[in-house]
Amino acid sequence: MAGTSEQQERDAAREAELRGRVAEQFSRTLADLERLVRIPSVSWPAFDPAHLVASAEEIAELLRETGVFDVVDIRRAPVAGAEHEADPELGQPAVVARREPRGDRPTVLLYAHHDVQPPGRDEDWDTPPFEPSHRDGRLYGRGAADDKAGVMAHIAAIRALAESAAAEGRELELGIALFIEGEEEWASQSFGNFLRENRDLLAADAIIVADSSNWDEHTPGLTVALRGAVAFNLRVETLAHASHSGMFGGAVPDAMLAAVRLLDTLWDADGAVAVEGLRSAELSSPPYDEQRLRAEAGLLDGVSPIGRGEILSRIWAQPAISVTGIDAPDVANASNTLIPAVRVRISARIAPGQQPEEAFTALREHLLAHAPFGARLSFEDESLGQAFLVDTEGWAVGEARRAMADAWGREPVDMGVGGSIPFIAELVEEFPAAQILVTGVEDPDGRAHSPNESLHLASFEKSVLTEALFLDRLDRRTR
């Protein structure tokens, strides 16, 4: 018993040292995060790719400065479908790093992404999107939360871990690999090829995907369910050419009329999905009322929620369909014309347990069966992403929950997320024995992908401490 007590005291002292390091370094962590936010690393094709190179180089240098890794490199891989071409198109630059484990310690792979969404219109931001600013305990800027804070959570936790070990005169024994992707916001088009080309560098016993959210500003969350995604362009045609709306309107259906009538068939009167073949899942959920939904989503007064069942079931476990774009004349160029063709972008989220190929078939068959007035339909640019359910029985989940509880001072919530991280299926395929944890630094008010994206700083520091505690405990764990 005395030996056990002495070991507990040593462990407590070690974790106290680690907590001190995280707190002591936090101002440096924020300064590095702000420097990353200033780099407009948008991965969409219309933006300058030089910024992605600059972002990758900055992160690689931060990793080298830790002195922890045997390898730090910036690499690219061919996009899907181009791998066998003589001069294949390459994906955006990713940062990879690895240190081999010492003795029988496990290896953990830490994932995040350094690319960001386009900022949108500057006038929609209270402060410039790529000039980080502080207000009311939050850091504002594009990528401040999604996902450069995820990148810095990894780096800050590793720094604290390494400096704590050095202060105590011991060697860090844990194996650590990093994969900081550069194109997550543009469909991770080279992800599968990158994994295959760098498999030995990235192989691990546990994987942390730091690209999700916590339950709220005060409560940690472990993401255990993600919906899948199906997106495609739908083209609706009714006329061989445009015609005068006064001459033929009332007798000739234009493409906009057909598209509006067709799209309306995707939902019931209460807004629930009405496509046969799209299924729901059975997932338990914590309490979440309409008041919180209205506050977090920005639902206007007088506008009612849609769907049926528990609110979180609608978001986590039921399908959803959105029309995210329409190609048609804008109001400024509207003329008295019957429009011959309209193109829309349909984005569907599918419940865990349903295959995206099956869901796409259901959507396609529904639209073809409901095309009004004999309108011609064509489908383009399909994008399919797998849903994901975490196996919560593994040792890594238990360690993650314990680290969250110790860092935040309260038990974590097992939560679903209505969004999708399709590449997780590729991680599972390439590393089937690895346990995958989906964590994050965001909170419900972070507004990722939207104007005025922000990061709650007190929550961020707790997220860094969570990961540092998790890594430290793996550093004491046999494989």
Disulfide bonds with the S-S distance in Angstrom:
none
